[in-house]
Amino acid sequence: MMYQSALFDLDGTLTNPFLGITRCIQHALRELDRPVPHADELKWCIGPPLLPSFRILLGDEHSHLAEQALVKYRERFATVGLLENELYPDIKETLAPLKDSGCKLFLATAKPIVFARRIMQHFELTGFFEGLYGSELDGTRSNKADLIQYILEERSISPETAVMVGDRDQDVTGAIANHLDCIGVLWGYGGREELETAGASRWVHRPSELTEIIGLR
């Protein structure tokens, strides 16, 4: 029996947002006259909500600047950063047969939905999905467990018929909190150890593997 619904993360799962996210973080820190890490040192920020990440980056002494940093980040991201992004190979070739099989696909991203919609439209992914869900700019549903719960309730989805697909531990723990299976993807930013430790049901190396796993269960 196949899954009836599949929830997909965005950053690190469907698209690679490395340049946009890291450059916008650097911009925000530079604007606040704080030390600016090299882009490779900011990979851990891709996926989780940004406000807590800025508190860590700023340190205890300057953590009160985190909200200002987020504003500076969004100023650049909204105009430039969201399209400093690229689609992972074979994503469309994976989503198309899943949709055709009757599995309903939903976007489940911690990214503000106002940005996520633009990214999905830019890469022509919107048509594969029954619905796009993300956080609000005020932080509502930035926690993955809250977001997944909201989608399940909004769409009347039974957890045992659905699966979460993502690259970070938040995707896994959010799924587990809502009694969903979770497939971890290894082309993103979490890595096998992070996903396995969080409790992922299984993991895949290539998008094409998702077609078989989700379709055949």
N, C-alpha and C positions, 0 to 999 in steps of 0.2 A: 504494500500500500504506500503510495507516495504521500508526501506532506501536502496538505491543502493550501498552506500559506508559508511564505518565506520572507523574513524580515532581513533587510540588508543594511549594514553600516555603509557610510559613504567614504570618509577619509581613510585611506589605507586598505580599502576593500574594493570599491568601484573605481576610485581615482587616486592618483598620487599627488597630494597637495604640498609636497615638500617645499618647493620654492616659495609659494605664496605664503604659507604659514610661517616659515622661518624668517622670511624677509619682513613680514609684518610685525613679528615679535621684536626683531632687531630694530625696526623703525620706532616702535613704541618705547623701547628702552632708551634709544638714542634721544628721542624727544624729551624724555624725563631726565636726561643726563646721568644715566646709570650705565654700568658696565654692559657691554654688548658681546655675548658669547658667539663663537663661530657657529655657523648654521648646523654643522654636524653634531654640535653639542645640544641642539634643541630638538632632536628627533623624538625624545621622550614626551614632548609637548603635543605631538600629533595624535589626536584621538580623544584624550580626556578634556573636560571643560577647561577653558583657558583661565578663568579667574583664579582658581586655586594654583594653577601653574605659575601665573604671574606673582602670586604671593611667595612662592618658593624662589623664583628667579630674583625677586627684589630683596629677599632676606628679611629677617625679623625686623630690622631697624627701619626698613622702608616698605614693609608689606602694606602699609596704609595707602600706598600709591597704586595698588593693584587695580582699582576701578578706573583710575585715570589712564593706566596703561592699556586697559581693555578698550577704552574709548579711542585712544590713539591707534591701537591695532585695527579697530573696525573702520576708522577713517580711511586707512590705506587699503584694507581688505575689500571694502565695498566698491572701490573704484578701480583697483589694480589687482590686488592679491588673489581674489577668488578665481581669476582666470589664469594665474600662474600655476597651472595645474595640468595634469594629463591623464587620459583614460588608460587604465592598465590593459595590456594586450588581451584580446579574446573575450572581453567583458560582454559586448553586444552579442557575440556568437554563443555565449553561455546563457544570457538572459532570454534570448528569443525562443529557444526550445523549451525552456522552463515555462514561459508564459503560454506557449502553444499547447503545452501538456495539460493546462488547466490549473496549474499552481498559481495562486494569487501572490503577487510580489508587492512588498511595501518597503519604502525607505524608512529607516529608523536611525537617525543621526543626532548626535549631541550638538551638532552645529546649528546655529539659528536657522530656522526654516526659510526666512527671507533670503538668506544667502544660498541655502541648499537648493531651493527651487531654480535659482539662476544658473547654478552649476549643472544641474540635471538637464535644464533646457539647452544650455550651451553644448553639452555633449550628446544631445538628442537621446537621452535615456528615459525621459518622462513617460513616453508611450508604453514602456514595458511594465509600468507600475500601476497598481490599483489606487495607491495613495502615497503621498509624500508626508513624512512626519519628522519634526525636529524640535529643537528647543525654541523658546521665545527669547527676545533680547534681554528680558529681565531675569533670565536664568531658569524660568519655569521649564520643567522637564529636561534639564541638562543632565540629570542623573539618568543613566540608561535603564535602570530598573523601573523608574517612574514612567519613562517614555514608553517602554514595552507594555507596561500595564495599561497605559492610556490607549495604545493601539489595539490591544486585545479587547478592551471594553468598548471602544469606539466602533470596532468592526465585528464585534460578537464572535471572536475567534477563540476556539477551545485550545488551550495550551498544548494538549497532546497531539494536535493536528498541525502544529507549527514548528518552525525552526528559525533560529537566529544565525546569521552569517556575519562574522566580523573578525578584525585582526588584533583587538586589544582585550585585556582582561576585563574591562568594563562591559564589553559585549557579552562575555561569558557569564560574569556574575549577575548581570542584569537579566539574562535569559534564565539562569538557574533560580533566581528569586521569583520568577514567574512560571517556573516548572516547564520551561521550554528546553528542547535539545539545542545545542550550539555547535556549529561547525566553525573552527578557527581557520583562517587563511594565512598562509606563510609568506605571501608576497608583500605584506604590509609592514607594520612597525612593532608588533608585539613579539613575534618569534615563538617557536614551539615551546620553550621552557615556560614563558609567561602564560601561554594559552593552556598548557597542560596543568600547570600549578593551579590555575583558576578553575579548572574542571571541565574543559571543553570535551564534548562527546567524541569528537574526532577532528582532524585537521587535513587540509589539502594543500598541495604544492602549486597547482595550476587551476585557473577558473574552470576549465573544461571538466574537471573532476566533480564539480558541483552538480552538473547535469545528471550524472549517474547517481550520486548519493541522494540528492533531493528527490529525484524521480523514482528511485527504486527503494529508498530507505534501507 
